[in-house]
Amino acid sequence: MDFSLTSAEKDFKDEVETWLNENLTGEFGDLKGKGGTGRNDIAPELLMAWEAKLAEGGWLGINYPTEWGGRNCTLFEQVIFYMTYVEFKAPGRIPNMGLTLAGPTIVDYGTQEQKKRFLPSILNGTEFWCQGYSEPDAGSDLANIRTRAELTGDSWVINGQKIWTSLAQFSDWCFVVCRTDSDSARHSGLSYLLVPMSAEGIEIRPIIQITGGDEFNEVFFNDVRIDKELIVGEPGHGWAVAMATLGYERGASTLGQQLSFRQEFEDFLAEVDISALPPKIRQDLAQAYEQLEIMRFNNMRILSAMADGVPGAEASIAKLYWSEWHKNLGELMMSVLGAEALATDNIAENGEELEKNGLKSTILSKWQETFLYSRAHTIYAGTSEIQRTIIGEKALGLPRESKGK
Ligand SMILES: Cc1cc2nc3c(=O)[nH]c(=O)nc-3n(C[C@H](O)[C@H](O)[C@H](O)COP(=O)(O)OP(=O)(O)OC[C@H]3O[C@@H](n4cnc5c(N)ncnc54)[C@H](O)[C@@H]3O)c2cc1C
């Protein structure tokens, strides 16, 4: 894949830059360099308003077909958008799971009515979604789902529990995988339902994370009734739809993410007197920098694979690499800063400034947040162990894992 810009792509980059210069101002300008994975609890409502602002400019869902309000951007245009976005230190995006997960699933598997109902509000940033997959006994082993839904008259009646549901408290809708055939087991008999979070019988209980944030929740369904049309795909065939959703999880934003890691790393190094550090730590920092470059080349490889179709094991290689790298960086930051950096009762340097602007302050410093939150990277969107299994089986052709069942 050739990564140099054509003149049309340069014009596209100019358009992105002009828009960001004109709109990343005022309260949104105050969010520069803030937000992002693990830091969404700083100002969730403002980050959601920023999504709506992006929509106004036509920057939400640039990969979507134009008939549904997208721009039908090429893969490379999408990369340009994400790279330019990060160059501007624009706010780390709140996970917009309508845009990244529910929307593409509805485009590919939804009925015409579902497309008309859901895609406009996803693309104009007015409705937000959460992902109802994990349960207390169904994480890596998702096929163990026990939440059930029964067709009663014109409604599905849902009972059960989901867990780790990110941003459920701010979401209008949830895509929920549940068992609709009570005699079924494992992958069969599951269905993919679209559940309004305002429905009676839904209870959301926040889970406080080690960072102090409450990004994710337990969600309980007690006789929740939804219209029988709110199913994507055929009843009992939800596994294929659920897996397709996971396939959209990460795309053209990978190079932008690598760039934001680089910015974070450089910001950190700028605060540190490297020459005063012990040789071993200096060596570790140099190695982290080299690995960041390897990540960039790996991400180019995954993009090339995407240009040729849906990436397979490349996506797992990329996920394993970036998540482990960022977790190691968090640990390295603590080694550089020393034992005191692990204490969490110090007020963040920017705490006062955040409060002045009406944003929630945090008791953690930026680097403590990186250290603590990066522990989650190797768990969500498929744990490192699961990624290694996929790489072993799909990329290296090793014998399939025994399920022991
Ligand atoms: C920050 C964050 C946000 C999340 N947001 C959401 C969300 O919005 N919606 C949602 O549905 N879920 C969400 N999750 C849940 C996430 O998908 C699960 O945590 C993940 O799938 C792992 O499942 P589990 O926690 O049940 O761990 P388990 O699957 O029980 O795994 C426990 C340990 O055993 C290992 N293990 C399990 N099976 C195997 C195997 N076959 N081979 C080798 N090792 C194995 C795992 O790697 C892990 O180390 C989120 C998680 C986090 C951390």
The ligand as an SDF file (V2000), in Angstrom:
LIG
                    3D

 53 58  0  0  0  0  0  0  0  0999 V2000
  -12.4530   -1.4430   30.3260 C   0  0  0  0  0  0  0  0  0  0  0  0
  -13.3530   -2.5440   29.8870 C   0  0  0  0  0  0  0  0  0  0  0  0
  -14.5080   -2.2430   29.1820 C   0  0  0  0  0  0  0  0  0  0  0  0
  -15.3770   -3.2630   28.7810 C   0  0  0  0  0  0  0  0  0  0  0  0
  -16.5270   -2.9220   28.1130 N   0  0  0  0  0  0  0  0  0  0  0  0
  -17.3870   -3.8930   27.7590 C   0  0  0  0  0  0  0  0  0  0  0  0
  -18.6310   -3.5610   27.1200 C   0  0  0  0  0  0  0  0  0  0  0  0
  -18.9280   -2.3940   26.8690 O   0  0  0  0  0  0  0  0  0  0  0  0
  -19.4820   -4.5630   26.8230 N   0  0  0  0  0  0  0  0  0  0  0  0
  -19.1900   -5.8710   27.0630 C   0  0  0  0  0  0  0  0  0  0  0  0
  -20.0010   -6.7240   26.7200 O   0  0  0  0  0  0  0  0  0  0  0  0
  -18.0390   -6.2240   27.6810 N   0  0  0  0  0  0  0  0  0  0  0  0
  -17.1370   -5.2650   28.0260 C   0  0  0  0  0  0  0  0  0  0  0  0
  -15.9630   -5.6060   28.6610 N   0  0  0  0  0  0  0  0  0  0  0  0
  -15.7510   -6.9940   29.0550 C   0  0  0  0  0  0  0  0  0  0  0  0
  -14.6730   -7.7120   28.2590 C   0  0  0  0  0  0  0  0  0  0  0  0
  -15.1280   -8.0120   26.9720 O   0  0  0  0  0  0  0  0  0  0  0  0
  -14.3250   -8.9730   29.0540 C   0  0  0  0  0  0  0  0  0  0  0  0
  -13.7180   -8.5430   30.2720 O   0  0  0  0  0  0  0  0  0  0  0  0
  -13.3810   -9.8760   28.3010 C   0  0  0  0  0  0  0  0  0  0  0  0
  -14.0430  -10.4810   27.2250 O   0  0  0  0  0  0  0  0  0  0  0  0
  -12.7970  -10.9820   29.2070 C   0  0  0  0  0  0  0  0  0  0  0  0
  -13.8290  -11.6780   29.8320 O   0  0  0  0  0  0  0  0  0  0  0  0
  -13.8690  -11.8810   31.4220 P   0  0  0  0  0  0  0  0  0  0  0  0
  -13.6320  -10.5790   32.0590 O   0  0  0  0  0  0  0  0  0  0  0  0
  -15.1140  -12.6180   31.7370 O   0  0  0  0  0  0  0  0  0  0  0  0
  -12.6040  -12.7790   31.7360 O   0  0  0  0  0  0  0  0  0  0  0  0
  -12.4940  -14.3480   31.5040 P   0  0  0  0  0  0  0  0  0  0  0  0
  -12.9500  -14.6830   30.1420 O   0  0  0  0  0  0  0  0  0  0  0  0
  -13.1200  -15.0630   32.6530 O   0  0  0  0  0  0  0  0  0  0  0  0
  -10.9310  -14.5540   31.5470 O   0  0  0  0  0  0  0  0  0  0  0  0
  -10.1970  -14.5960   32.7710 C   0  0  0  0  0  0  0  0  0  0  0  0
   -8.7470  -14.9210   32.4210 C   0  0  0  0  0  0  0  0  0  0  0  0
   -8.6840  -16.2430   31.8280 O   0  0  0  0  0  0  0  0  0  0  0  0
   -8.0770  -16.1610   30.5350 C   0  0  0  0  0  0  0  0  0  0  0  0
   -8.7290  -17.0910   29.6230 N   0  0  0  0  0  0  0  0  0  0  0  0
  -10.0730  -17.2390   29.4410 C   0  0  0  0  0  0  0  0  0  0  0  0
  -10.3040  -18.1810   28.4880 N   0  0  0  0  0  0  0  0  0  0  0  0
   -9.0890  -18.5970   28.0580 C   0  0  0  0  0  0  0  0  0  0  0  0
   -8.6550  -19.5400   27.0710 C   0  0  0  0  0  0  0  0  0  0  0  0
   -9.5410  -20.2140   26.3190 N   0  0  0  0  0  0  0  0  0  0  0  0
   -7.3210  -19.7070   26.8970 N   0  0  0  0  0  0  0  0  0  0  0  0
   -6.4160  -19.0180   27.6460 C   0  0  0  0  0  0  0  0  0  0  0  0
   -6.7750  -18.1200   28.6060 N   0  0  0  0  0  0  0  0  0  0  0  0
   -8.0780  -17.9040   28.7910 C   0  0  0  0  0  0  0  0  0  0  0  0
   -8.2970  -14.7250   30.0810 C   0  0  0  0  0  0  0  0  0  0  0  0
   -7.3460  -14.3500   29.1090 O   0  0  0  0  0  0  0  0  0  0  0  0
   -8.1500  -13.9600   31.3760 C   0  0  0  0  0  0  0  0  0  0  0  0
   -6.8040  -13.7610   31.6690 O   0  0  0  0  0  0  0  0  0  0  0  0
  -15.0710   -4.6120   29.0830 C   0  0  0  0  0  0  0  0  0  0  0  0
  -13.8980   -4.9200   29.7850 C   0  0  0  0  0  0  0  0  0  0  0  0
  -13.0610   -3.9030   30.2040 C   0  0  0  0  0  0  0  0  0  0  0  0
  -11.8180   -4.2640   30.9520 C   0  0  0  0  0  0  0  0  0  0  0  0
  1  2  1  0
  2  3  1  0
  2 52  2  0
  3  4  2  0
  4  5  1  0
  4 50  1  0
  5  6  2  0
  6  7  1  0
  6 13  1  0
  7  8  2  0
  7  9  1  0
  9 10  1  0
 10 11  2  0
 10 12  1  0
 12 13  2  0
 13 14  1  0
 14 15  1  0
 14 50  1  0
 15 16  1  0
 16 17  1  0
 16 18  1  0
 18 19  1  0
 18 20  1  0
 20 21  1  0
 20 22  1  0
 22 23  1  0
 23 24  1  0
 24 25  2  0
 24 26  1  0
 24 27  1  0
 27 28  1  0
 28 29  2  0
 28 30  1  0
 28 31  1  0
 31 32  1  0
 32 33  1  0
 33 34  1  0
 33 48  1  0
 34 35  1  0
 35 36  1  0
 35 46  1  0
 36 37  1  0
 36 45  1  0
 37 38  2  0
 38 39  1  0
 39 40  1  0
 39 45  2  0
 40 41  1  0
 40 42  2  0
 42 43  1  0
 43 44  2  0
 44 45  1  0
 46 47  1  0
 46 48  1  0
 48 49  1  0
 50 51  2  0
 51 52  1  0
 52 53  1  0
M  END
$$$$
